[in-house]
Amino acid sequence: MVNNQFRFFCTDLDGTLLGNDQFSSKFKQVWENIPEERRPLLCYTSGRLLDDILHLIQSKILPEPDYIVAAVGTSIYDFGQQKIIRQFTELLDEGWNLAQVNTIASSLSVNLEKQPEHFQNEYKSSWYLNNAPDEQIDQIRESFEEADDLQVRVVYSSSRHLDILPNSANKGNSLKWLLKHLGISTSETIVAGDSGNDSAMFTIRGIRGIVTGNAQPELLDKTATLDVYRAPQSEVCAQAVINGLRHYGIVLMEDLPSTDPQDPVHLERVVLVSS
């Protein structure tokens, strides 16, 4: 049955669309098989920088999207127009000073390791911090709160990645801004993800979601009471995304490749069990 309710699909990349080459390739084929008249707008949201995401698209690993939210919600790119949407970027300047952020981070009494330059941008200071307890992350937040002229957000995900961002920057806020910019409601939107920094998308009122079978505990906890397609642990990365889109009626049986390596009966059973 065709579902015309959904106009926008926003998905994380690493651990969601990426992470299983077979099903990443299958997702690209399935998405491009959906007729344009019933295919939602496609948006990628990722901690990766924009150039890295564009390289994945140019390499034919991913289908061409309509929009890209890069660097943990710090920039929005209109793929059709091939340009950054500057109205959003200008909102991030308030309370943000990258040099001051880096100075404070470097002076913290925790074992932070700065991530390589290709993970950094003017609105994102990214570090490695392994297996930090909640108390340690709270202490880091307090250190930044003591700087009166800064308004920042500290995001810790995957038990390793520490991002310091402008206060208004995260995947959820950037998605809300883009939806409003496009005149699309949250009830017309599906998101997909696997980690804690995706949770800000799932908790937007009215959003439907796809939680992959390889999702991390922090996302599972945040979405425990939400209306989502929760994939079993055997469904990982893009495999879960495809089945989640089947669940919501975006992908139909006719969109699946004729040489589909997965039993279509299993796909139908997943939809029924998860309804």
Rosetta blueprint (number, residue, H / E / L):
1 M L
2 V L
3 N L
4 N L
5 Q L
6 F L
7 R L
8 F E
9 F E
10 C E
11 T E
12 D E
13 L L
14 D E
15 G L
16 T L
17 L L
18 L E
19 G L
20 N L
21 D H
22 Q H
23 F H
24 S H
25 S H
26 K H
27 F H
28 K H
29 Q H
30 V H
31 W H
32 E H
33 N H
34 I L
35 P L
36 E H
37 E H
38 R H
39 R L
40 P L
41 L E
42 L E
43 C E
44 Y E
45 T E
46 S L
47 G L
48 R L
49 L L
50 L H
51 D H
52 D H
53 I H
54 L H
55 H H
56 L H
57 I H
58 Q H
59 S L
60 K L
61 I L
62 L L
63 P L
64 E L
65 P L
66 D L
67 Y E
68 I E
69 V E
70 A E
71 A L
72 V L
73 G L
74 T L
75 S E
76 I E
77 Y E
78 D E
79 F L
80 G L
81 Q L
82 Q L
83 K E
84 I E
85 I L
86 R H
87 Q H
88 F H
89 T H
90 E H
91 L H
92 L H
93 D L
94 E L
95 G L
96 W L
97 N L
98 L H
99 A H
100 Q H
101 V H
102 N H
103 T H
104 I H
105 A H
106 S H
107 S H
108 L L
109 S L
110 V L
111 N L
112 L L
113 E E
114 K E
115 Q L
116 P L
117 E H
118 H H
119 F H
120 Q L
121 N E
122 E L
123 Y L
124 K E
125 S E
126 S E
127 W E
128 Y E
129 L L
130 N L
131 N L
132 A L
133 P L
134 D H
135 E H
136 Q H
137 I H
138 D H
139 Q H
140 I H
141 R H
142 E H
143 S H
144 F H
145 E H
146 E L
147 A L
148 D L
149 D L
150 L L
151 Q L
152 V E
153 R E
154 V E
155 V E
156 Y E
157 S E
158 S L
159 S L
160 R L
161 H E
162 L E
163 D E
164 I E
165 L E
166 P E
167 N L
168 S L
169 A L
170 N L
171 K H
172 G H
173 N H
174 S H
175 L H
176 K H
177 W H
178 L H
179 L H
180 K H
181 H H
182 L H
183 G L
184 I L
185 S L
186 T H
187 S H
188 E H
189 T E
190 I E
191 V E
192 A E
193 G E
194 D L
195 S L
196 G H
197 N H
198 D H
199 S H
200 A H
201 M H
202 F H
203 T L
204 I L
205 R L
206 G L
207 I L
208 R E
209 G E
210 I E
211 V E
212 T L
213 G L
214 N L
215 A L
216 Q L
217 P H
218 E H
219 L H
220 L H
221 D H
222 K H
223 T L
224 A L
225 T L
226 L L
227 D L
228 V E
229 Y E
230 R E
231 A L
232 P L
233 Q L
234 S L
235 E L
236 V L
237 C H
238 A H
239 Q H
240 A H
241 V H
242 I H
243 N H
244 G H
245 L H
246 R H
247 H H
248 Y L
249 G L
250 I L
251 V L
252 L L
253 M H
254 E H
255 D H
256 L L
257 P L
258 S L
259 T L
260 D L
261 P L
262 Q L
263 D L
264 P H
265 V H
266 H H
267 L H
268 E H
269 R H
270 V H
271 V H
272 L H
273 V H
274 S H
275 S L
